Amino acid sequence: MQRRGFISMLGAYFGALVFGGSVSEVKARVVPKPVSLFQCHVAGFPYYQGPKIFSDLKSGQKLELLREPHNPHDNKAIAVFTSNGHKLGYVPRTHNPLPADLMDNGHKITASLTAVSTDMGEYSCLEMGVFVVGESKQTV
C-alpha cells in the first residue's frame, strides 16, 4: 500500500471513530485518473492487421496492450491491439522498458490513438498515448 493510501485509510478510520458510525461503512475509495507515460508511434504497423482496417481507426480510440515476455526478438515487447482484437503492431523498443516493467509488476497500462494520418508515412501513421491506470494489483 502506498503512503498516501495508508494515510487516507487511517484518516477514514479515525473519522469513523470520532464522528460515529462503523469502520465497515468507511469504504469510499478514490479512483485515480490515468497518468500519461508518453506518446509514440505504433511500431511495425505495415506488417500486421492495421493496413486492412486503417479506414476504421479514429483518433481517441482505445487500444489494448498485451505483454509478450517470451517474444524472441525483445523480452520487453508489448503488442498493440484494437478493442476488436486486431493487432496493429508494438510499442517501440525504445519506449517499452518502463511500461513492460510496470505491467510485470501488476500495473494496468492502457493506450489510445492520438493521431491517425497517412501524412506521417507508412511506418509511423499511428500515434498513441500510453497511460498507467490505478494502483498495482500486487501487495507489498
C-alpha positions, -999 to +999 in steps of 0.1 A: +000+000+000+013+034-009+018+061+018-010+083+005-034+053+005-024+043+041-028+079+054-062+082+037-074+049+052-060+059+086-079+092+084-111+074+074-109+050+104-101+079+128-131+099+114-154+069+118-143+065+155-146+102+163-178+111+145-196+078+149-206+051+125-189+018+119-155+013+103-170-010+078-191+019+064-160+038+055-151+021+023-152+050-002-123+048-025-110+074-048-103+061-083-071+076-096-070+092-131-047+076-157-012+091-157+003+097-191+037+080-196+045+091-232+033+093-268+049+073-296+041+057-329+029+021-333+059+002-344+056-024-372+022-011-383+025-022-420+033-058-410+001-066-391-036-061-395-037-023-393-035-015-430-066-037-436-086-017-411-069+017-414-101+034-426-118+023-393-092+037-370-100+070-353-082+094-330-092+088-294-099+051-300-089+029-270-062+003-275-053-028-256-017-036-247-005-072-243+028-080-227+049-106-246+078-115-223+087-146-244+089-126-277+121-140-294+131-105-306+125-084-275+118-097-240+102-063-231+078-065-261+043-050-257+018-057-286-008-032-295-044-043-304-077-026-311-106-035-288-118-058-315-086-078-313-068-066-345-031-065-340-017-031-350+020-036-340+041-029-309+052-002-285+086+008-299+116-010-284+130+024-273+099+031-253+089-003-239+112-009-208+092+013-184+057+001-193+069-035-196+083-034-160+051-017-147+030-044-164+052-072-150+047-057-115+009-058-118+001-022-130-026-017-157-012+001-187-036+013-214-033+033-247-054+053-271-048+066-306-038+103-306-033+106-344-042+086-375-028+100-407-014+089-440+007+120-440+031+106-413+045+079-436+039+042-439+058+032-408+045+058-384+009+066-395-004+059-360+005+078-329-007+067-294-006+079-259+004+053-232-010+056-197-007+039-163-041+033-146-047+029-109-025+011-085-006-021-086-026-053-082+003-068-061+006-061-024+039-053-008 
